[in-house]
């Protein structure tokens, strides 16, 4: 949405002295949009973080199941093959944990190709986990798409709400604002006989 009276400088200053009903209506619309955009951005961030943590939990239980199920394996597999597959799975597990933790939580990388590549070691645990690189690619794409949309909105990235004030005075600060200065300003802007003042 485009705004006539509100700019990024106005938002950065934290407030706006409203002088007309149009300015008030625009400030109100901005505040409503800012809350919606802030909530949307937070939901996308939370969903992305939850998706990564779910992967950690699923992989942990898969590796735990592999270790605990070592005694109940096909008799056709030799012990050497079994230990080799287990070692490859554990290497994939720790490689996945280190790479994803480093890029996602430390470097805050949300690039979809990087997310897909760093989650590839999960495939070493089981081919079923090819879902993780695909899911991370999709999550990175959705995250970036949302960020690109929101970056065009006024107030990005914090979407701070605008403090609306309506002080009808030329005073520079609150200590200069007196009853007489307000009365003079009103008389100057709206001449009348002073009956109500």
Phi, psi and omega in degrees: 000145178260143182242143181269320186256342185253131177236174177297326178297321177298316181293319180296329179286338174099344182202169180217131175275112184278131181240357180209159177298329179295319178296320179296315180297320180292319178296321178296314179298318179300314181298320178295314180295322180298318179295317179298314182294320179298314180295320178297316180296317180295322179295319179294318178298316181294317180297321179296313179298320179295320179300317180293318181293323176300321178298317178303313184294314181298316180295321179300313181291328178293315179295320178298319178294323178297316181292318182284338182265012182298331182282340184250055183252159177310139180286344181288333181280134177282163179297323179297315179296319179299312180293327178295314178296321179295317180296318178298318179297317180291321176298316177298320180298309182289325176297318178298310181302313183294311183294313182293318178298316181296309186283321185276311188266333180265311181272351181054040179280131177234016179289126188298322179293319178296317179299319179293319182291317183287344178263003178297326179301342178296335179293335178294333179287310179199143178300340178300329184280013168295343175298328183293312176300321179294315179296321179292324175299314180295319179295319177295321178296313181295319179300312182293322178299315179295316179298320179296319178294314183288334181293342177276349182274149179292134179100355180297141006264344186274337182051052179293140178284147183273128176278114185265124176234158180221065180268119182264069183208156176268004182297140181279333178212175187294328182291335178275350183276106180238169179299318181294321180293323177294317180299316179298317180297317180295316179298323180289317183279325183226083182299135175205183184275359176080014183300320185269000178246000000 
